[in-house]
Amino acid sequence: MTRNTRPTQVVAVCGSLATDSVTRVALQEALSAAEAADARTSLVDLREYHLPTFDPDEQDAGDAPELRRRLREADAVLLGTPMYHGSFSSPLKTALDYSGFDEFEDTTVGLLAVSGGGFPRPALEQLRSVSRALDAWTLPLDVAVPNSYEQVDDDELADDAIRDRVRDLGAELVRHAGIARYPNIAETTPQHAD
Ligand SMILES: Cc1cc2nc3c(=O)[nH]c(=O)nc-3n(C[C@H](O)[C@H](O)[C@H](O)COP(=O)(O)O)c2cc1C
């Protein structure tokens, strides 16, 4: 399997704008695991981006071009969101609406969601569906962090099992980064009869 020789680039997007965000802490843990697997990593912290509510007539509004540039450079993208009212957050939706196939087609995508109550499966499933619409390659492994109010201690994930799963996700992103470029996979893609 031939892989690019430049370091793998993993970019995480944090869908929470909160100062004390469990999502951000979890994403940083995943990026730390990706770095341990020899990737270059960076966090797109949407607090630092001016992104007005998406208007199709203003697709270059605010920092949208810079956001798209960061995403296009990535071999793998980790989308992290708080669950809001049974769904993923509006800052993340806005960021995704400013993006498209140029940013996500053939990109390996990992998903992580955080909730105050039970497991945030709806947010993960909805993000999986959005990723499919963008033609991304979504990893089967995703991470649901429930009971967020008891998950962070001293800026670190407190639960060993959750931390291990988050780190597994970071490592899997590196392992499968750029998956659509693997020639062996492209050659063995099944041909469907119409
Ligand atoms: C507007 C809003 C809606 C929320 N809806 C849910 C929900 O439907 N289910 C749930 O378990 N938690 C819900 N929460 C709690 C958040 O998911 C929780 O506080 C989470 O930690 C936020 O992520 P963050 O710490 O990264 O900001 C909601 C919080 C807010 C502010």
The ligand as an SDF file (V2000), in Angstrom:
LIG
                    3D

 31 33  0  0  0  0  0  0  0  0999 V2000
  -29.0650   24.4020   24.3100 C   0  0  0  0  0  0  0  0  0  0  0  0
  -28.6210   23.1330   24.9550 C   0  0  0  0  0  0  0  0  0  0  0  0
  -29.2820   21.9670   24.6690 C   0  0  0  0  0  0  0  0  0  0  0  0
  -28.8730   20.7750   25.2670 C   0  0  0  0  0  0  0  0  0  0  0  0
  -29.5320   19.6190   24.9370 N   0  0  0  0  0  0  0  0  0  0  0  0
  -29.1200   18.4570   25.4880 C   0  0  0  0  0  0  0  0  0  0  0  0
  -29.7750   17.2510   25.1310 C   0  0  0  0  0  0  0  0  0  0  0  0
  -30.6890   17.2090   24.3190 O   0  0  0  0  0  0  0  0  0  0  0  0
  -29.3610   16.1020   25.7250 N   0  0  0  0  0  0  0  0  0  0  0  0
  -28.3390   16.0850   26.6420 C   0  0  0  0  0  0  0  0  0  0  0  0
  -27.9930   15.0200   27.1380 O   0  0  0  0  0  0  0  0  0  0  0  0
  -27.6770   17.2270   26.9650 N   0  0  0  0  0  0  0  0  0  0  0  0
  -28.0430   18.4080   26.4220 C   0  0  0  0  0  0  0  0  0  0  0  0
  -27.3820   19.5590   26.7200 N   0  0  0  0  0  0  0  0  0  0  0  0
  -26.1990   19.4920   27.6090 C   0  0  0  0  0  0  0  0  0  0  0  0
  -24.9040   19.5270   26.7900 C   0  0  0  0  0  0  0  0  0  0  0  0
  -24.8730   18.4850   25.8430 O   0  0  0  0  0  0  0  0  0  0  0  0
  -23.6980   19.4120   27.7290 C   0  0  0  0  0  0  0  0  0  0  0  0
  -23.7030   20.5330   28.5940 O   0  0  0  0  0  0  0  0  0  0  0  0
  -22.3780   19.3220   27.0080 C   0  0  0  0  0  0  0  0  0  0  0  0
  -21.3740   19.1710   27.9700 O   0  0  0  0  0  0  0  0  0  0  0  0
  -22.0620   20.5710   26.2130 C   0  0  0  0  0  0  0  0  0  0  0  0
  -20.8310   20.3680   25.5470 O   0  0  0  0  0  0  0  0  0  0  0  0
  -19.5490   21.2410   25.8930 P   0  0  0  0  0  0  0  0  0  0  0  0
  -19.2000   20.9450   27.3440 O   0  0  0  0  0  0  0  0  0  0  0  0
  -18.5000   20.7750   24.9640 O   0  0  0  0  0  0  0  0  0  0  0  0
  -19.8960   22.6770   25.6970 O   0  0  0  0  0  0  0  0  0  0  0  0
  -27.7880   20.7620   26.1680 C   0  0  0  0  0  0  0  0  0  0  0  0
  -27.1340   21.9580   26.4570 C   0  0  0  0  0  0  0  0  0  0  0  0
  -27.5320   23.1310   25.8580 C   0  0  0  0  0  0  0  0  0  0  0  0
  -26.7960   24.4160   26.1730 C   0  0  0  0  0  0  0  0  0  0  0  0
  1  2  1  0
  2  3  1  0
  2 30  2  0
  3  4  2  0
  4  5  1  0
  4 28  1  0
  5  6  2  0
  6  7  1  0
  6 13  1  0
  7  8  2  0
  7  9  1  0
  9 10  1  0
 10 11  2  0
 10 12  1  0
 12 13  2  0
 13 14  1  0
 14 15  1  0
 14 28  1  0
 15 16  1  0
 16 17  1  0
 16 18  1  0
 18 19  1  0
 18 20  1  0
 20 21  1  0
 20 22  1  0
 22 23  1  0
 23 24  1  0
 24 25  2  0
 24 26  1  0
 24 27  1  0
 28 29  2  0
 29 30  1  0
 30 31  1  0
M  END
$$$$
